[in-house]
């Protein structure tokens, strides 16, 4: 999964790097769409969390027939939900982007890009729901491999569709979205064929299963989706602060956002692969194994993100030079990298705790932890920093917010697991 996430996020960063070669205006236009793209991703990830949690718990309890019905049900609900959301975002694009600070010229650039980007988002959501089904059944190899394949297809198509070939001038900014849509379509064809070869789906008794599972599904998916919607909302609020600093800062912030997700590849891989394992242990009542898994995951995350963040901070100038041709954007991006990247060790701890909470039956605590991270720690520190020190202060404030959120998440995890740990210890002693 780490390899797959690296490929998927890597092509998104390369996608932005290609767009940056079109000009600062095009990169700023793409950057304004990121919060709404994250909104779609938040909904699909929330549904995916519920898919993986419920199916893995059913499998852990030996309820294979129910797991098959759940697989079919959530695929239908998930794709329909994202389709409705993309249509809504297309209809309200003008007031939304205006409220985010995009001027008339930028909104005109966004309009040509937004329709194919929404199509790509819907196709990507369908692909993600398929990945969630495979992960729930313990297969992370195919999703990881398909992430690599779709990334390579996108990487080949990006320069062709953006810049053209021969006498054809290309599509410009919309070409980046069309390349992604075609890549995701190829992935869906392969994934659909593989699903037909499994016995993980059942179309009988879906009505009864929907009524029986609606409440537990909503109990997981509701808080998970709210928790996943908070980062896009925070991103919208953050970009309004960045927009007040100028178009160059918006362009640099957009590249930094892409780099953030890429640098968190191991964390994201764990948030995908760890919950199904935790869900099975939860269904079987094996709390001792849950404690071992979480301790190992947190150690790996802290060490990996600290080392990676420090290395990237030291090479910030060269990294910014590779991602942008504008010297002003390069300077702003290098500064953001130096402040933000090392702080993602703490952010990773918070993400793992939230992911574990959704798998272990306390989604409300996970949602509240997400809210605290963004609206108590991250955004207030970011706004205060921007007020006091411009873009440099904003970056420093965001880093401090990440650190405080990570410490708070660690304290919450220790408190919540204290009682199960005692039960697991007593059970081992009796055995």
C-alpha angles and dihedrals in degrees: 000000000000090000090048094048090047090054094045096047092038092060090048090055091046088048090058091044090056090048089050088061089061090062144278092277092057092046091049090049091053091046091057089059094054097085092053091044088052088051090060091045090050092056093047093046091050090053090044091054090054091046093052094041098050096041094046091048090050091050091047089054092048095250098136097155091054090047090058092051091048090052093056094042098052094045090057095044094044098052092045092050094051091046090056092047094051092051090050093050091051091052096050099037098114099057092038097053091042090054090051090058103260112148124221095269092050092047089054090055090047093052094064091046100042101069097055089039091056090048089051090049092054092048090047091051091054089050091049093052089053090050090051090055092052092047091050088057091050097257110127094150098077096046090048092048093047091050088057093047095049090046092054092048090051092046091055094045098044100076092038095053097036100044102017130221131260112337093349112096096204131231099282115210096358088056090071091058094045090052090054093047092052092047092051091047090056090050092051092053092054094042093049091052092051092048090056088058092058133070094225096112132066126181096191121099095009093141093055091043091050092055093044095046100037095093099045090042091051089045089060103029096044098059091034092054092045088050091048092047092056095072092055090048090049089047090054091050091045094050091052087060091046092047090061088062094059143266093288091057091048091052091049091047090052092054090045089053090054090047090050093059091045093051089051093056095119092047092049091047090054093047086056101042103032101058096061089051091046089046092056091048089048092051090050094044093239100149094160090063090046090056092049092049094050094046091052093045094051093048092051093047096050095047095043096047094045093051094043093045094051093047092050091046090054090050095041096121094052092044092051090048090055094050102044138030095202112094093210092051089047092055093048093045093050090053092050091050093052093052102036109036099066090048091062090083087073092040089054091055090054092048092051092049092051092047092049091049092058091050097045101053103265103097092148091060089047091052092049090049090054090049092049092048094054107030103030101035114014107039099038091050091045094050093045091050092049091050093050102036114010117231093344091052091046091054093047091048092051090051092051090048091053091050094051091047092052092051092048092049091052091053091049092050093051092049096047095047095046095090096044089048090057090049092048091048092049091047092051091048092052091048 
